[in-house]
Amino acid sequence: MAVLRALIPNCSALLMDEPTASLHPLAKEQVAKRLRSWVQQRCVPVLVATHDWPWARGTADKFIILDHSRALVAHSKQDALKILLLEDPDD
């Protein structure tokens, strides 16, 4: 993937904003697979901002869910689901 090849090999963190927003579903899975591999090889933290919950759920280890002015931290997929399912959108 060109994006990951272009990254500085010794970066200390990776910040991505909607990296799969305009990709075909098959391409999204390839991006996730290569991103996981890249992170495992380099052991760097990655922060991805996305609205694509299915992609995030299949890719991430931890989640920060932004709800208006609150940041809700989930340390697992199960915790993230609990937050998302229990939140009242009218609050």
N, C-alpha and C positions, 0 to 999 in steps of 0.2 A: 504494500500500500504506500503510495507516494507520500502521504502526509506523515506517516511514521518514519519513513526513510529520510525525510527532510529534517527531522528533529535532530537537535544537537545530541550526540551520543552521551554526553555527560551531564544532561540536564538534571536538576534536583527535584523537579516537579513538572507535571503536565496539566495544563488547564485547557479544557475544550468546551466550546459553546455549540450545542446542537450539532454534533459531528455527523449525525446520520439523517438530518432533517429532510434532505431531498434524495435519499438513496432508495433503491429498490429493496424490498424485504430480504432477498438473498444477499445483496451487497451489505446490508446492515449486519447480518450474521458474520460475514467475513471480516468486517471491521471489528466486531466484538472479539472474534477469535484472535485476530492479530494484535489487538490492543491488549488482551489478557496475556498473550505470549510476550509481548514487548515489556509489559510491566513486570512479569515474573523474571525475565532476564535481567532487568535493571533495578528492580526493587525500589521504585520511585512512587510517591503518591500521585494519584490522578484525580482531578476534580472535573466532573462532567456535568454541565448544565443541560438538562433536556426535559421536554414535556412527554417524551416517549417512555411511559412507564414499563411496557413490556420489554423494551430493549434494556432499560436500566436494570430491571429485575433480573434479567438474564446475564448481565454483565458485571454489576457492582457487588461489592462486599458489604459496604455500609452506605447509608443514605442520609442526606439532610433534606428534609421536606420543607419547603418554604410555603407558608400559608399566611398571606397578607404580610404582617410585620413580624410574624413568629417564625423561628427556625426550630424545627423538631428533628432531633437526631435519632436515627434508628440504627442499631448495631447489627441488625440481621434483616433478611428479607421478611421474616415473620413479624418482626417489630414494625417494619415499614408498612406492611399490610394492615396491621392493627391500627396504626395511626391513620392511614388513608381511609379505612373502613369506618372508623369511629368518629372522624371529624365531621362536624356539622357545618356545611358550607354557608349557612346563614349566620353563624356566630361572628 
